[in-house]
Amino acid sequence: MCTFVQTGKKVRKFFQILHITYLIMQTKTHAAFLWLALGLLFVACTSENNQEQTAEPEVPAITLSPLSGSVDFPEATLALISAEPGDEGAYTFNFEVGGYELGVQTEPATPNGLANSDKGQHIHLIVDNGPYEAHYETSATTTKLAEPGNHVVLAFLSRSYHESVKNLDPAAASYVLTQIQTGEGEYEQADFSAPHMFYSRPKGTYTGAGTEKVLLDFFLLNVDLAPDGYKVRATINGEEFILTDWVPYVMEGLPMGENTVKLELLDAAGAVVPGPFNSVTRTFTLEPEAAQ
């Protein structure tokens, strides 16, 4: 039905058509013209109602803002004791952790409603800038070095909600960077003095309340971000954000289903910095809470 009390515009249109109908009826040829006027009235109402019914709902805008409320760990350190090859391409890394406890919850455990590991604080182990593995003990075994070649291995301490601990002091760093050659032959080694960016979060599938705020985090080496210097371009579902501070960020307004993040390390001129890991694209999935 056409509801004439919804807007003043509709009410005015109704009375205008009614007035025209009345004038036409005075000409004593009212029958044909009455049907014409009623037809105009029907068309006007149908057109306006169709516009209301077909109006698309507004899609929330994606926002990206710095994460607040995280506790600092200025004394946290991570050191590599040994890297030992095993069977079937497995490698075991033995670490020493100082000023930081693995397996406990970071307080507060869910700042800004972020997804949180119920296993607690851990180590992110990244091989060749692939998706990280979370390890909750000082001994970490991975098969990601099975393919012959020169492999770049980054490990860093992570809060229980997967934010990296970013202590870069060489004498007391919260990360380890190394490279290991597997298989026969000679392979080109990575230049650890060059600027590097490693992707960390988001990763995998998020459900329920964990879909509302999603952590974006990455790890930088040999580079400082600044408005007039190096920057990170984050492209989220096609929407670009320029980041000039190395801090964790929170994404909001993401749609359900598959989402895409592309991170690029840029120089002062806006060009992607050469390097094997300075441009990376990942997908992750948001799902509603499963029905009980």
Protein Blocks (a to p, Z undefined) as FASTA:
>chain_A
ZZfklpmklmmmmmmmmmmmmmmmmnopmmmmmmmmmmmmmmmmmmmmmmmmmpccdddd
ddddddehiacdfkbccddfbdcddeehiacdddddehiaehiacddfbgghiacdfkbp
addddehhiacdddfbfbdcdfklmpgcddddddddddfkopacddfbfklccbdcdddd
ededjdddddfkbccdddfbdehjaehjllmpccdddddehiacdfklccddddeehiac
ddfbdcddddehiaehjdddddddddfkopacedfklpccddddddddddZZ
